[in-house]
Amino acid sequence: MPTKTLKWFYVGIGLILVLVPIVWTVAGSFRTEADLFGHPAGLIPHQWTLHGYRGVWSQLPFLRLLGNSVLFAGITTALTVLFDSMCAYALARLNFRGRDVAFWLVLVTLMVPFQVTLIPVFVELFHLGWLNTYQGLIVPRATSAFGIFLFRQFFMSIPRELDEAARIDGAGHLRIYWRVILPLAKPAIATVALLNFTNLWNDLLWPLVVSSSPDMQTLPAGLALFGGQHVTDHAVLLAGAVISLLPIAVAFFLAQRYFVAGISTSGLK
């Protein structure tokens, strides 16, 4: 088999493996319960219905769940971009004792699973009285070691002559960071923002642990609890899953150009 044909063969297999679950989920959200159980492997509904999407609004506090997800993922992503980029600027552009040690400590935290620190953080939030609050959801997730690493790698590729030119004009570190470095770091900002927003939007464990109140649940947690507390209406769950995918798809298409550039210029090849 020619090499070119073989490449397209592998690409086709990859597309099938990726697209079939998505197509099945979207199609399942338009199917009746009898159709789902009668033809579970079918990709096209035998009978189209909007029952699943109507059920999302009638059986779930969907707007509340959606609003909590937007606040949690949106605000946390913005804070992550800010704090990670500030820390990365210090590690990439400032000279101070222990800088390399601090950077290696950041890298070490990448090897620690989130579940290891879950209980200590939960206990700390309990003593602060932050359980079932937005600050309890947001603050512990407001930084990420991966974001610091990616920003630092990108900042290292920016010529230091720009810093020196700004200092000649009387700029300090804060002004250089805000006026010189960040405008040049749009690819890194888009990459960190997109990856963090995706992880936070789809996060199930952390909101379930921190928020026991229905008013504070995010969309993934609300869908999971709905499926466990009631006679599961699969069409409603699939419709909720389809709707929850839309913000991620929109964010990716908007940031796609910067995302590719951020990955290619930060050493993550």
Buried (B, 14 or more C-beta within 10 A) or exposed (E): EEEEEEEEEEEEEEEEEEEEEEEBBBBBBBBBBEBBEEEEEBEEBEEEBEBBBEBBEEEBBBEBBBEBBBBBBBBBBBBBBBBBBBBBBBBBBEEEEEEEEBBEEBEEBEEEEEEEEBEEBBEEBEEEEBBBBBEBBBBBBBBBBBBBBBBBBBBBEBEEEEBEEBEEEEBEBEEBBBEBBBEBBBBBBBBBBBBBBBBBBBBEEBBBBBBEEEEBBBBBBBBBBBBEEEEEBBBBBBBBBBBBBEBBEEBEEEBEEBBEBBBEBBEEE
